C-alpha cells in the first residue's frame, strides 16, 4: 500500500477492486486507496472527509460503501459517509444516534444496515440502529441482550443476524440472534411465520403483541375493524383509530337497527346504510330504555341505541373520531357516521 496503517477497513467492491480506508499509523489516517487484482497494484483513491480507525465499511446493494463510526482525532465518532466506486467520491450521510467504535455493520435482508454494539467514551454499548439506504438516515431498533465490542455479526440464509462473542469487561462466549422484521410491526418475521401469518399481515401497528398472545391481525376491541386497519395511516381505509377503543368505529350490523329489519352481521364497510340506520335512532336516549335505544335486535348484548350513540370527537380536524356513548342519539352522531363513510374495516 502507499500508506502504512492498522485498524483500517478493506471492502471488496462490485468491480472486484478493494477499497482500503482510514486506520492508524501513530496518527489517524485520512487516506484511501484501491487494490486492483488484475494488475496486482495499488491505485490512489479520493480521501474520505474524516480520518478514522476501528470503523465499519459495508458494501451496499447498489455498490456504494457505507463507512460509519470509529475513533478520530475528536474522539469517538457517530458520523457516516458513502463511497461511490463509480465516481471515486465520498459523500456525507446522516449520523448515527450513538458514537461508537469496534461495532459491527451488517446488511439486512431488506437492504438496510444493522449496526450493533461497540464502545464509546461512556460505556460498552448494547444499542443497535439501522441505516435506511433510501433516506440516508438512521433509526433505533431494540438493543441487544448483552453489551459487547469487538464481536462478530453474520447474516444467516433466513435473514436473521447472528451476534457472537466480543468483550464487555470480560471476554464473552454468548451469542444472540437479531430477528428480521420486514413489515416493521414490532413482531419478528420468524414468529409471524410460526403462528401462521402469511405475508406478515400485521403491518403498521407496533408493540401491542410483544408477548405474542394475539397473532396476525385480530379485532381486539370487537368493533368490526381489524387492528391493522385501525392503526393504518389513512382513515379513509380504516386508519387513525384505536384498536383498544370499541366505540370509535360505526361498523355495526346493517340494516339490523332499522325499524322492522331483520338482524344482520357486521359487513366491515361503513356506507350510507349505516348513516340511515343511525338516523332512525335520532331522538332516542338511555333515559328511556323502553324505546328502541334499549332493545337488542341483533342479539349481540349491546343495546341497539348504544351502538349508534357516540360522543362527538374532541380532536380538531378529526371528525371521524368518536368516543363512548353519551346517552343521546343526535344529528351529531349521524354526522360522525357520515364522516366515516367509505371506511373499509376488513
C-alpha positions in Angstrom: 0.0 0.0 0.0 1.1 3.6 -0.4 0.3 4.3 3.3 1.2 2.2 6.3 -1.9 1.7 8.5 -3.6 -0.5 11.1 -7.2 -0.6 12.3 -8.4 0.3 8.8 -11.2 -1.2 6.7 -11.0 -3.2 3.5 -14.1 -3.8 1.4 -14.5 -5.8 -1.8 -16.3 -3.7 -4.5 -18.5 -4.9 -7.2 -15.8 -4.2 -9.8 -13.5 -6.5 -7.9 -11.3 -3.7 -6.6 -10.8 -3.4 -2.9 -11.2 -0.1 -1.2 -9.0 0.4 1.9 -9.9 3.4 4.1 -8.7 5.1 7.3 -6.7 3.5 10.0 -3.9 4.5 12.4 -0.1 4.9 12.0 0.6 6.8 15.2 -2.0 9.3 14.0 -5.4 8.9 12.4 -5.1 8.2 8.7 -7.4 10.1 6.4 -6.5 8.5 3.1 -7.9 5.7 1.0 -6.5 3.5 -1.8 -7.7 0.8 -4.2 -6.2 -2.6 -4.9 -6.5 -3.8 -8.5 -6.4 -7.6 -8.5 -5.8 -7.7 -12.3 -2.6 -5.7 -12.2 -1.8 -6.6 -8.5 -1.2 -2.9 -7.9 -2.5 -0.2 -5.5 -4.2 2.9 -7.0 -4.9 6.2 -5.4 -8.4 7.0 -4.3 -10.2 10.1 -3.1 -9.8 10.6 0.7 -12.9 10.4 3.0 -13.9 13.6 4.8 -13.0 12.2 8.2 -9.9 10.3 9.3 -11.0 7.3 11.5 -10.0 3.9 12.8 -11.9 0.9 14.1 -14.9 1.9 11.9 -17.0 -0.3 9.7 -17.1 -0.2 5.9 -20.1 -2.1 4.4 -20.8 -2.8 0.8 -24.4 -1.9 0.0 -26.6 -3.5 -2.7 -26.1 -0.5 -5.1 -22.3 -0.9 -5.0 -21.6 2.0 -2.7 -19.7 1.6 0.6 -21.1 2.9 3.9 -18.3 3.9 6.4 -19.6 4.5 9.9 -18.3 5.4 13.3 -14.9 4.6 14.7 -12.5 6.8 16.5 -10.9 10.0 15.3 -8.9 13.0 16.4 -12.0 14.5 18.1 -12.9 11.2 19.9 -15.5 8.5 19.2 -17.4 9.2 16.0 -21.1 9.0 15.1 -20.7 10.3 11.6 -21.0 8.2 8.4 -20.2 8.7 4.7 -20.7 6.9 1.4 -18.0 5.9 -1.1 -19.0 5.6 -4.7 -16.7 3.5 -6.8 -18.3 4.7 -10.0 -17.2 8.3 -9.4 -14.4 7.8 -6.8 -16.2 10.3 -4.4 -17.2 10.4 -0.8 -20.5 12.0 0.4 -21.7 12.5 4.0 -24.9 10.9 5.2 -26.9 11.1 8.4 -25.1 10.4 11.6 -25.8 7.5 14.0 -27.5 8.3 17.3 -24.5 6.9 19.3 -20.9 7.4 18.6 -19.2 4.0 18.6 -16.1 2.1 17.6 -15.4 -1.6 17.4 -19.0 -2.3 16.4 -20.4 -4.4 13.6 -22.4 -3.3 10.5 -24.4 -5.9 8.5 -26.7 -5.6 5.5 -30.1 -7.0 6.4 -32.3 -8.9 4.0 -34.4 -5.8 3.3 -31.2 -4.0 2.3 -30.8 -1.8 5.4 -27.7 -1.8 7.5 -27.8 -3.1 11.1 -25.1 -1.6 13.4 -24.7 -3.3 16.8 -22.7 -2.6 19.9 -19.3 -1.1 20.1 -17.7 1.2 22.6 -17.5 4.9 23.2 -16.1 7.2 25.9 -19.0 6.4 28.2 -19.5 2.6 28.0 -19.6 -0.6 26.1 -22.8 -0.4 24.1 -25.9 -2.6 23.8 -27.6 -0.2 21.5 -28.4 -1.0 17.9 -29.6 1.1 14.9 -30.4 0.6 11.3 -29.4 2.7 8.3 -32.1 3.3 5.6 -30.3 3.4 2.3 -33.1 5.5 0.6 -33.5 8.1 3.3 -29.8 8.1 4.2 -30.8 8.2 7.9 -30.6 6.1 11.0 -33.3 4.8 13.4 -33.0 2.9 16.6 -34.0 -0.7 17.0 -34.2 -3.0 20.0 -31.0 -3.2 22.0 -29.1 -6.5 22.1 -29.2 -8.5 25.3 -25.5 -8.2 26.2 -23.4 -5.1 25.6 -20.3 -6.0 23.6 -17.5 -4.7 21.5 -15.1 -6.4 19.0 -17.7 -9.1 18.4 -18.8 -10.7 15.1 -22.1 -10.4 13.2 -23.1 -12.8 10.4 -26.3 -12.7 8.3 -27.8 -16.2 8.0 -29.7 -17.5 5.0 -33.1 -16.8 6.6 -32.2 -13.2 7.1 -31.6 -13.3 10.8 -28.2 -11.9 12.0 -26.1 -13.9 14.5 -24.1 -11.8 17.0 -21.4 -13.7 18.9 -18.5 -13.2 21.3 -16.7 -9.9 21.9 -15.9 -8.4 25.2 -17.6 -6.2 27.8 -15.3 -6.0 30.8 -14.6 -9.8 30.3 -14.5 -12.0 27.3 -17.9 -13.2 26.1 -18.9 -16.6 24.8 -22.6 -15.7 24.5 -24.4 -15.3 21.2 -27.8 -13.9 20.2 -30.0 -13.6 17.1 -31.4 -10.4 15.6 -34.8 -11.3 14.1 -35.7 -9.5 10.9 -38.9 -7.5 10.9 -39.6 -6.6 7.3 -43.0 -5.1 7.9 -41.9 -3.0 10.9 -44.8 -4.2 13.0 -42.8 -5.0 16.1 -43.1 -8.8 15.6 -40.1 -10.8 14.3 -40.8 -12.4 10.9 -39.7 -15.8 12.4 -42.5 -15.7 14.9 -45.1 -14.4 12.5 -44.4 -17.3 10.2 -44.6 -19.7 13.1 -48.1 -18.6 14.2 -49.4 -18.7 10.6 -49.4 -15.0 9.5 -48.8 -15.3 5.7 -47.3 -12.2 4.2 -46.6 -10.7 7.6 -50.1 -9.1 7.5 -49.9 -7.0 10.7 -48.3 -4.1 9.1 -48.3 -0.7 10.7 -49.1 -1.4 14.4 -46.2 -1.8 16.8 -45.8 -3.1 20.2 -49.2 -4.4 21.2 -48.4 -8.1 20.8 -44.9 -8.1 22.3 -45.8 -11.1 24.4 -47.1 -13.0 21.3 -50.6 -13.5 22.7 -52.6 -12.3 19.7 -51.2 -13.4 16.4 -51.8 -11.9 13.0 -54.4 -9.2 12.7 -57.2 -9.5 15.2 -60.1 -7.2 16.1 -59.1 -6.6 19.8 -61.9 -4.2 20.6 -64.6 -6.1 18.7 -65.8 -3.0 16.8 -65.7 -4.8 13.4 -62.4 -3.3 12.3 -59.1 -5.3 12.3 -56.4 -3.8 14.4 -54.1 -3.3 11.4 -56.8 -1.3 9.6 -57.5 0.9 12.6 -53.8 1.6 13.1 -53.1 2.4 9.5 -52.1 5.8 8.0 -55.3 6.7 6.1 -58.6 7.0 7.9 -60.4 6.5 4.6 -59.2 3.0 4.6 -59.8 2.3 8.2 -56.8 4.0 9.9 -56.1 6.5 12.6 -58.3 4.9 15.2 -57.5 3.0 18.3 -57.6 -0.9 18.3 -58.4 -0.8 22.0 -61.4 1.5 21.7 -64.7 -0.3 20.9 -66.6 2.9 20.3 -64.6 4.7 17.6 -66.0 2.9 14.6 -69.6 2.9 13.3 -69.5 -0.5 11.7 -72.5 -2.3 13.3 -75.0 -4.8 11.9 -76.7 -3.2 8.9 -79.6 -2.9 8.4 -80.4 -4.7 11.7 -81.2 -1.5 13.6 -83.6 -0.1 11.0 -87.3 -0.4 12.2 -88.7 -3.8 11.2 -85.4 -5.0 9.7 -84.0 -8.5 10.5 -80.8 -8.8 12.5 -77.7 -8.9 10.4 -73.9 -9.2 10.7 -71.3 -6.6 10.5 -70.2 -6.1 6.9 -66.9 -4.4 7.6 -67.8 -1.4 5.4 -69.3 1.9 6.6 -71.8 3.1 3.9 -74.8 5.3 3.6 -76.9 2.4 5.1 -75.1 3.0 8.4 -76.0 6.6 8.2 -79.7 5.8 7.6 -79.7 3.3 10.4 -78.2 5.9 12.8 -80.7 8.5 11.6 -83.6 6.1 12.5 -82.4 6.3 16.2 -82.1 10.1 16.4 -84.0 11.3 19.4 -83.7 8.1 21.4 -81.8 8.1 24.7 -80.6 5.9 27.6 -83.1 7.8 29.8 -85.9 6.0 28.1 -84.7 2.4 27.8 -88.1 1.1 26.8 -87.7 2.7 23.4 -85.6 1.3 20.6 -82.5 2.6 22.4 -82.7 -0.2 24.9 -83.6 -3.0 22.5 -81.2 -5.6 21.2 -82.5 -6.6 17.8 -79.2 -8.2 16.7 -78.7 -10.1 19.9 -75.1 -9.1 20.4 -75.5 -8.0 24.1 -75.2 -4.3 23.3 -78.4 -2.1 23.4 -79.2 -1.0 19.8 -79.3 2.7 20.6 -75.9 2.5 22.3 -74.3 1.1 19.1 -75.1 4.3 17.3 -74.7 6.6 20.3 -71.2 8.0 20.4 -69.7 11.2 21.9 -68.5 13.6 19.2 -64.8 13.9 18.5 -63.0 16.3 20.8 -60.0 16.3 18.4 -59.9 19.3 15.9 -59.7 18.2 12.3 -60.7 14.6 13.1 -64.5 14.4 12.7 -64.4 10.7 12.1 -63.3 10.0 15.6 -65.8 9.3 18.4 -65.9 8.2 22.0 -68.1 6.2 24.3 -71.9 6.6 24.3 -73.1 9.8 25.9 -76.7 8.8 26.4 -78.3 10.6 23.4 -78.5 9.8 19.7 -78.4 13.1 17.9 -77.6 14.5 14.5 -74.1 14.9 15.8 -73.8 11.1 15.8 -75.2 10.9 12.3 -72.5 13.4 11.1 -69.7 11.3 12.7 -71.0 8.2 10.8 -71.2 10.3 7.6 -67.5 11.3 8.1 -66.6 7.6 8.2 -68.5 6.6 5.1 -66.0 4.8 2.8 -64.1 3.2 5.6 -63.0 -0.4 4.9 -62.6 -2.3 8.1 -61.7 -5.7 6.6 
